[in-house]
Amino acid sequence: MSRYVVSLGGNALGNNAEEQKELLKGVAKPIVELIKNGHEVIIVHGNGPQVGMINLAFTDAKSVPDMPFPECGAMSQGYIGFHIQNAIDNELKEQNVQRNVVTVVSQVLVDKNDPLFQSPSKPVGAFYSEQEAKEIAAKMGYTMKEDAGRGWRRVVASPLPIDIIEKDSISELVGKGHVVICAGGGGIPVIRHEDGKLEGIAAVIDKDYASAKVAALVNADYLVILTAVDNVYIDFKKPTERKLEKVSVEEMKEYMKGDYFAKGSMYPKVNACVKFLSEKPGKTAIISSLVAAKEAFLEKAGTIIK
């Protein structure tokens, strides 16, 4: 039996709720096969597009007050977690497997003095043309940046995760055989005051770094990051593009020294895998596409890092 932390990319979950529900039906099948074969599964999901859209909806609404980012993150954890729970629960019944599925609304501790607060970098919300992005920046005061050739998006601060507040509950639930969805969207960022009390703060934690933190804390055997592309590529979308299939941690560290991976998309995934494997040597990290999840779980697809 192995313990898997499966990280689902927010951009790979469709453009709206209906698309997301449909895509998750396909994702649920290989996850349930893992469970059926006796493995433990913890799921972390992204929320970049979703949390930005939630925040924008409140900002644009005339009849309701604005909603702070921590609360928007909690909302996204709830509805995306519900969709994942529903898809997995239905597939468990389809395959005659008895398991409980639960979403843990998760707070993730960050350092209020993290220098990353001074340089917003995490893309959230919808994609825009350059002209649209400039208009939104002028109107709303947002920081807008181009995102890996896919369009312009709002970027917010993305501090590094220090700890998962609910880690003991997550470990206990998994140990009792439950399928756990946690740290959705990277978790709700919180800071700790001198009196020990926690407070939500406006930011979005990268879900790949949060996934690595979860995987290390629960001593996972596998960290599997499922996204919109089939593999990690050197020089993605360039004439020198090259697919990576089986790579050592040391090789990947060397690649990271070069300017090979887009900072807002693939770099955090690769760096998260390296962080996990550096902290937990002997484990395995995989980056693959949602559609190739079944093969990726068996180390037959994606970029496999050991």
N, C-alpha and C positions, 0 to 999 in steps of 0.2 A: 504493500500500500504506500502511495506517495501523497504528499500534500501539495496542491497546486494553488497558486494565486494567479487568477486570470484577470487581466486588465483589458477592458473594452474601451476603445477610443470614442470620444464624443462625436468627432467628425464622421466616424464610420457608422453611426447609428441613424443615419437618414436626416432629412431636412424638416420633418414634422413628426407629431406623435404617431400618426398612422403608419408612416414609413418605418418608424422605430419599432413599433409592435410587430410589423411584418418581418423585419430583418432579424429580430430577436427570436422568432420561431426557428429560424435556421441555426442561429448560434446555440440555442438551447439543446439541440440534438446531440452534438458532440460533447457538450458539458455533462449531459445526463448519462451518456455512455461512459464517461470517466467515473461518475458516481456509481453507476451500475457495476463497474469493475472494481469497486471497493475503495476508490480514491477519495480523498477529502478535497473539497473545493471552496475557495474563498474568491469572491468576485469584487473587483474594483472597477468603476466606470468613469469615463470622462464626462464633462458637462460644459466645455468651452462654448459651443454654439448655444446650448440650451440656457445656461445661466445668463448669458448676455442678452438673449431674447426676453427672458423673464424680466430682467432689470429694465430693458428698453420699453417693455410693455407698460410697466408702472410709471416710467418717466414720461411716456407719451400720453398716459391716461389723464384726463382732466378732472375726474370726479373722485380719485383716490390719492392718498399721499404717496410720495416716493418710497421705495423699499430698499433698505440698505443691502449691500452685497452679501454679508453673512446670511441674512434671511433668504435672499435669492438662492444662495447655495443650498440651504436647507430644503427649500422648495424643490429644487432640481433633484436632490437626493431622494426626496419622497416620490416624485412621479416617475423618475427613471427606475428607481428601485422597485416600484410597483410593477412596471412593465417587465423588468427582468424576473421578479418573483413569479408573476403570472405566467410568463413563457416557460420558465423552468418547471413550475408546479404542474402545468398542463402536460409537458413532455414527460415528467416523472410518472404521471398517471397513465399516459399513453404506453410507456414502457414497463408498467407494473412495478415501479420502484417506490418504496415507502421512505420518504425523507421529508423533513420540514425545511422550509425555505424562509429566511428572515432577513429583513433589511435593518441594519443598525445605523441610525442617524449619528454620524461620527464627527467629533471635534478633533482637529489636528493642531498640535501646539507649534507655534512659530516664535521666533525671536523678534520682539518689537523693534530691535535695533538692527535687524538684518539689512545690510546695505542694498539688497534687491528692492526694498521699498522705494529707493530713490531712482530706480531705473525700470519703469514698467516694461514688461516684455511678454506677458502671457496673453495670447489672442483669445478673445471671447466674442460671442455673438456672430452675426451674419457677415458674409463677404460683400464688399462694395467695390465699385469702380474708384479710381483715384479721385475723380471729381466729386463723387458722392461722399467719399471719406473726408475730403477737405471741407465740404459743407457741414458735415456732422461735427467735425472737430471745431469749426468756427462757432457753431450754434451751441454745442453742449460742453465744450472745453475738454473733450476727450483726447487722448493720445491715440493716433491712428497710424498703423504701419502696414507695409506690404507683407503678405504671409506666403512665403515659399512659392511664388508664382501663381497663387490661386486667387488673388484679389487682396483688397485692403480690409483690415479689421481693427476694431478697438483693442488696445492692449492695456492690461492692468498689472499692478505689482504681483509678483509671484515668489514669495519667500519660501525658503526650504523647510520641509517638515522636520521637526525635532522628535516628536513623539505622537502616538495615537492615544488619545485620552481613554477611549473605550477598549484598549487592547486586551485587557483581562476578560472582559465580557465576550469579545470576539473569540479568543482562544478557548474559553469554556464552552461556547456554543459549538464550535468546530469539533472539539474533543468529544462532544456528546452526539456527533453525527449529523448536525444541522448544516445545511448549505447557507453560507453567510455572505450577504452583500454589504460592503462597508466602504468607508472613506470615499464615497461617491464624489466625483468632481475634484478629487484630491483632498476631500474633507472640508469641513467648515473651519477656516483659520481662526485660531484663538490665541491670545497672549495671556500670560499669567502675571498677576500683580504681586506685589511684595507680601500681601496678606494671603496669597495662595488662590485667590478667586480668579476665575477665567472670564475673559471678555472677547466677543467676536470682533474681528477687525476686517476692514475692507481690502480684500485681496482674493486671488484665486491660486491655490496651490496646484502645481503641476501634478496631474494624476499619476504620471509615470514615476515620479519621485515618491509620491505617497504609496504607490503599489510596491515599490522597492522597500520602503520602510515597513509596510505591513508584512511583506514576505520575510524580512529579516526578523521582525518581532515574533512572528508565529512559527519561525523555523521551517519555512516552506522548502520543499525539494525543488520545485519549479516555479519560476516567474515567467508567465507567458503573456506578452503584450500583443494584443490583436488590434490591428489598425486597418487602414484603407489600402495599403500596399503589401505585396506578397513577400518582400525581403527588404533588408537594409541594402542600400546601394551607395557605392562610392561615386561622388559627382553625379547625383541624381538629376536626370533630365539634361545632362550635358553630353557632348560627343564622346567624352571619356568615361561615361557611365559603366559601372561594373557591379554585378550582383555579388553579395556576400552570402555564403551558405553555412559553412562550418568555420568558426573563428575562435581562437583562444582569447582569454581575457587580456593577455599581454598584447596580442595583435590589435585588439580593438582599442586599447589604450594608445597605441601608436597612431592609429587612424584618427583618434580624437585630437591628436596634437595638430593635425592639418585642418584645413577649412573644408572638410568633406561633407559635413552634415548641417542641414538648415537648423538654425538656432531655435526657431519657433515650432519645429515639427519633429524631425528625426533625432536631432542631437539629445533632447531630454530622454528619449526612449533608450538610446544607446548608453547614455551616461547613467541612467537608472539601473540598467542591467549590470553595468560595471560596478556601481556602488554595491548592489546586492551581492554579486559574486566576490567582491573584495572583502565584504564583511562575512560572507558565508562560503568560503572556498569548498569546492567539491560539489556544489549545487549546479543547476542548469538554468539558463535564461534563454528565451526564444522570442523573436519578433517576427510576426507573420500576419497574414490577412485574416479577416473574419471568415471569409469563404473557405479558407484552407485550415480552419481550426482543428478539424478532426486529425488531419495529417500532422499538423504542428504538435499536437499533444503527444503524438507517437514519435516525434523527432524526425519526421519524414517531409517536412515543409518548413519554409521560413529560414531565418538566420539563427543558427544555433550557436550559443556562446557558452563556453565551459572554461 
